[in-house]
Amino acid sequence: MTGIRIIGGSLKGRSVKSFKNDFSIRPILGRIKKSLFDILRNKLAGSVFLDLYAGTGAVGIEALSRGAKSVVFVDSDKRCIRLINENINKLGLTDLSYVCQRDVLSGLGWLKEKFDIIFMGPPYKDDKKEPLCLTGVTLGLISEAKILKEDGWIIAQHHNKEKLAVPENLSIFRTEKYGDTLVDFLSYKKVT
């Protein structure tokens, strides 16, 4: 096990456990996380946050540290679920967290609340190093389940070679590039 530092908020400087040398679970890079939370600064306080493909839970935990009201963590890997639970227990965040082992690709209709912020960082490749291209599919599932609040944001971290299929009711309003990673910010299209 290795650690990932919380970079801001009430838990700044504390660490979140991560998997050592497990390349199937790719934690968000520190510089991407810093930039992301600088952008989200004014939107986080009191927000209801969804962390899809949560991995170690580092993004959702950072959101709680910076004032999110609650976070739902979703991952299909039972090792990740155990690690997220361990991390939130250690940091005293269990009352603000809901951790669920589910396959995101099986649909999101089971989520009964709407979210202010939805973060997703799906795996880029499978264990055979083949591209997965899950971002567009996941955006479609979010749109279909109607789980984003009217003024909510979706943050999609994906490989820059992934061709993104964006549902008709969503639009990208900002894109940040970090090496071979893109972070797209999406919201509902404004009706004119």
N, C-alpha and C positions, 0 to 999 in steps of 0.2 A: 504494500500500500504506500501511496505517496500523498502529498497534500496540495490543495489549491487554496490560495489565500482569498479571503473576502476583502474586496478593495475599497468598500465604502459603507457608510451607514453605521448603525448601532453595533454591528458585529465586526467592524473593520479590524483587520489584522488577525482574526481567528482563521482557522483553516478547516477545509472540507476534505474528507478522505476521498482519494481517487484510486483507480486501478493502476498499478505500475506495469508498464510495458504491455498493455493490452490495447492493441491498435484497432480492435473492433469497436471500442468505446473511445470516442474522440472528444475529450473535454474542450470547451471553448477556449481559445487562446486568450491570454491576459489582455493583450492590446485590443482585441475585438470586444471583450467584455467591458473594458474601460470605456471605449468609444460608444458602445451600445447604451450603457447606463448614463453616460453624459447626455446622450440624445433623449433618453427616457426620463431624465431628472424631474421635469415638471409634470409628468403624467403618472408617476408611480404612487404618490401618497394616497393611501386609501383604496388602491386599485385591487381588483380581483384578477389574478394572474394565472395563466395556464402554461405549463412547461411540458410540451410534447416531446417525445423521444428524450426524456429527462436525463438519462445517463447517471451521472453522479449527483444530480440535483443542484449543481453549482449555480446555474442561472436563476432558478427559482429561489434559492437561498439568498443570493445577492439581492433579488427583488424584495424579499422579506426584510433583509437588513436595511434596505433603503426606504421602507415605509409601506410596502404593499400590505393590504389588509389580510389577504389570504392567497395561498398558492395551491393549485392542483398539479401534482406531478404524475405523469403517465409514461410508463415504459413497459415493454413486453418482456424484458430480460429479468428473471428473478434475482440474479446477482445485483443488478442495478437497484431493484426495489429494496433489497436488504441493505445496500449501502446508503440509499437515500434515507431510509428509516433510521439507520445508525447516525447519519449526519444530523438530521433534524432533532433526534433525541438528545444528542450531545450538545446541541446549540440551544435547546429549550424551545423549539419551534413547533412542537407537535400540535398545539392548539390552533395554530394558524395554517396547518398543512393537511392535505388529503393526498395519500399516496395510493396509486392504483396500478396494478399489473394488468395491462390490456394491450392488445395489438392495435395501434392507431389505425392501421389500414383496414381493420374490420368495421370501421365506422365510429362516429363520435356522437351519435344520437342518444347514447346513454347518459351524456352529460346534461344535467337539468338546469344549469345556470348559464348566464351569459358573462362573458369576460371582457374586461377593459383592455387587456394585453394578452396576446397569445404568442408565445415564442416557440419556434420549432427549429431543431437542428437535426434533421434525419440523417442516417448514415449515407455517406457518399457512394460507398462500394460494398459489395458482398464479400464473403470470405474467399472468393475466387478472383477478387480485384476487378470485378465487372461493375460498371456504373449502375446505380439503382434508380436514379431520377424519381425520387419520392416526393419532392417538394410540390410539384403541380398537383399530384394526386391528393396530397394532404390538404392543399388549399381548397380543392373541390369538396373534400369531406367536411371541412370547416364551414364552407358556404352552405352546403346541403343541410348540415345540422343546425344552422342558424344560432351559433353559440357566441358570436361576436356582437358586443353592444354597438349601437348605432354610431357612436363616436370612438369606437375601439380601434386598436391597431393590431395587425399581425406582423410579426418579425420573422422572416424566413431566411435562415442561414443555409447556403447551398454552394456547390462547386460552380465556378464561373462557366464551365462548359455545359452545365445542365440547361436545356431549353425549357424555360418556365411557361407552363400553360396556366394562365390566370383566369379564374371564373369571371363571367361577364359583369357580375355585380361588384367586383373588387378592382382596385387600380393601385399600381405602385406609385407612391409619391416621393420616395427617396431610395437611393441605392448607395451603399458604401462598399468599397473594394479593399480587400486585405490579401495581397498575394493571389492565390487561386481561389479565394473564398469571396463570395458576394453576400451581403446582408441587405435584403429588400424589406422595405417598410410599406405595408399595404393598409388600405382602409376601404370602406364602402365608397363606391362612386357617388359623387354629389348629384342629386337629381335637380335638373334646371327647369 
